[in-house]
Amino acid sequence: MYIGRQPLIGNFLKLDAITTSATTTFNLTNGGVAYYPQSANNCLVSLNGILQAPTDSYTISGSTIIFSSALTTSDVIDFIIVLGDVLNIGTPSDNTVTAAKIVNGAITSAKLASGVGGKVLQVITATDDTERTTTSTSFVTGSNTLSISITPSSASNKVFVIANHDLNNATNRVNTFATIYRGSTNLGNSNGLSAIHIVDTDNKVHTSYSYLDSPSSTSALTYQVYFKCSSGTASLNKSARGVITAFEIAG
């Protein structure tokens, strides 16, 4: 069911002859009835024995052809042939679209992620071997300490963050804590994701912990290690290089 003219498949037509005059615009008819080509590109137009370039030499507007320059009574429009009407190709059949038919750059990571939840889309990692110390009982971090930035390709994707580093406190039997922040948000609980009970003076303990975050964002996100202690002086990266890694996971 169509509103207006029903498209014709392979309907090759030679339109009625046109008597030229000193103008640019001429009516198009087929059997004396106004004809409406769907575009200039599916018309072959010969003027004075020379095929004309569509859109450059002429355009189509409704049931008229408009030449780029005015004709004269001595010009001859040899023929105007319509090469069928333009159709919507509809939905391609299964297994018919080849790689050559896909425009370069048309497939985005968001499209690849659609319907493939759980796939790893990107991995960002950073290392830091600069020692940081604090006496704070609230979470703090030094500038750029084990910090990483990642930009999710879809708001439905998740970010899985893993941190590995050492913790130290020069005071015997003191709890030292570490956690991961996204921006200003502590992703752990009030005591963080990792808690080390220092049992010997100047003991150095390596710790590893992770968090699966649902940021609901496509903006650049910063994940960073923060740490604190219950007393004494806590150290981060005192004797080993720390690593933080973020994985974007398709939602």
N, C-alpha and C positions, 0 to 999 in steps of 0.2 A: 504494500500500500504506500503510495507516494503522494505528497502534496506538491502540486505543480506538474511539470513534465517528468515522465518516467525516463530514467537514463537508458540509452541505447548502447548495446555492446557491439563494437565493430560496425557502426552505422556510417559508412563512408558516403558522403553526399557531395555532389557538385551543385553549388548554389546557382540561382538565376543570374543571367548576364546583367552587367551593370553598365549604363551609359554614363561616361565620365563628363564632368563639368569643372569649372574653376572653383573647387572647394576641396576640403579635406575629408568630409564625412559623407558616407553613402549607406543607404539602407540595405540590409541583407534579407533576402527572401528565398524560400524554397517552394516552388510551385505557386508563386504569388502570395505566399503566407510568410509573415515575418518570422525569421529564424534567429535563434539565440545561441551562438556558440558559447561554450563554457570558458574558453580562454583563447588568447591569440596563439598560444603554443600548439594547439591542436588544429590549426588551420594552415593550409598551403595556399599562398597568394602569389600569383604571377602577374607582373605589371610590365607591359612592353617586352614580353618574352624573358623577363628576369624574375627569378624567385626572390621574394622579399623576406627580410629578417623579422620575425615576430618581436613585438615590443620595441624594436629599434625603428623599423620602417612603418609599422602600423600597430594599433592596439584595437581591442574589441571592447565595446561598451553596449551592453544589452543586445539589440538587434542591428547595431551599426558597426561599420569598420571606419576607423579614423587613421588616415595616413599622416605621417610626420610632416609632409610638405603638400601644399595644395596641388591638385592635378589640373590638367587643361583638357579641353575637348579633343585634343589630338592624342591624349594618352589612351591606352587600351588595357583594361583589366582582362587578361586572357581567361583566367578562371580563379575561383575560390573553392577549394575542396576542404571539407571538414572531415578530419580523421577520427570520427567517433567521439563520444562524449567522455568526460573525465569521470571516473568512478572511484568510490571508496573501496579499497581492496579487501576490507573486512579483516577478520582475524586469521592470520596465517595458520595453515594446518600444522600439526605436530611434526617435528623433525624436518621442517622446510626452510628455516631461517639459517643461513650460513654466516660465518664470521665476516665475510666480505660485505654483507648487507648491514652490518652494525657500524655506525660512525665511530671513529676513534674518539675515546674520551667519554662516550655515552654511558658507560657502565661505571657507576660510582660505588664507593665502599658501602654506602648506605643501602644500595640496591643489592649488593652481594650479601650483605648481612641479613636482608629480609628473608625470613623463613629458614634461617640456618642458625638458630639460637645456640649459644655455647661455643661458637667458633672464636678463636683468637684472631683479632683484626689488626692489632699493632702491639708492639712491645717497646717500652722505653725504659732505659736503665741508667743509673748514675752512681758514681762512687765518690767517697770522701775519706781522706785519711788525716784530716785536721782535728786535733784533740779539742774538745769543748768541755768546760767545767762549769758547775753551778752549785750553789748552796741553797737554791730555791726549793721550797716545799710545794710550789705550784709549777705546772709544766712550762718549760721555756725551751728555746732553741737558739743556737748561735746563727749568724747570718749564713745562709746557703748550706746549712748542715743537712746532709742527706735529704736533699730536696729535688723534686722532679715535677715536670709539667707535661700534661697529656691533654689532648683535645678529642673527646669522643665524637664519632661521626653520626651518632643518633642518640636522642635523649632516652631511648629505651635500653641502651647498652649499659653494661656494668663495668666497673674498673676493679681489678684484683691487684692489691698492692702487697708486696713482700719486703720486709726490712731485715737486714742481717748486720749486726755490729757488736762491739763489746761494751760492757758497762763495768764501772769500777767505782769503789768508794774507799777512801783511805781510812775511814772509821770502822772499827770492828762491829759486826752484827748489825748492819744498817740496811734497810730496804731501799733499793734504787729502782725506779720505774721508767718505762719508755712507752711511747704510744705513737700513732700516726694521726696527723691532722690533715683534713682537706680544707685549705684556706684557714679560717679561724674555728673550724669545727673539729672537736676531738672525736675521732671515730671509735675510740675505745671507751671504756667506762671511766669513772672518776679517777681510777688508779691506772688507767691505760691498758695496753694489750700485753705488756710483758713486765713482770715484777721479779727482781733478783734479790735474794736475801744474801748479803755479803757476810760470809762466815769467818773470814780471816782478814787480817789487816792487809790492805793493798791488794786484795784478791781481784783478779780480772776474770770476768765471765763473759763468754760469747753467747749472744741470744739471737733468736730468730722468731718472727711472728708475722702474721698476715691479716688482711681484712678484705672482704668482698663488699665493695661500695656500690650503691645505686644513686649516682649523683643527679640523674634526670636533667642532663645538661649537654649542650654542644659547644660550650665555651671552654677556653683553656683552663684547666684545673691544676692546682699545685698541691702535691702531697709531700709532707715533710715529717721527719722524726722529731719529736719533742721528748724531753726527759726531765726528771726531778728526783729528789731524795727525801727521806724522812728526817735526816740530819747529816752532819758532816759535809763533805765535798764530793759530789758525784762527777765522774768523768765519762765522756763518750768518745770512742775512737782513741783510747789511750795507747793501745799497742797493736791495733790491727785496722785495716781499711774497712770501712763500712760500705754496704751496698743497699740501694733501694731500687725496686723494679716494679713497674706498673704495666698490667696487661689490659687492653680493652677487649671485653667479651661481648659478643653479639647477644642482644636481648631476645 
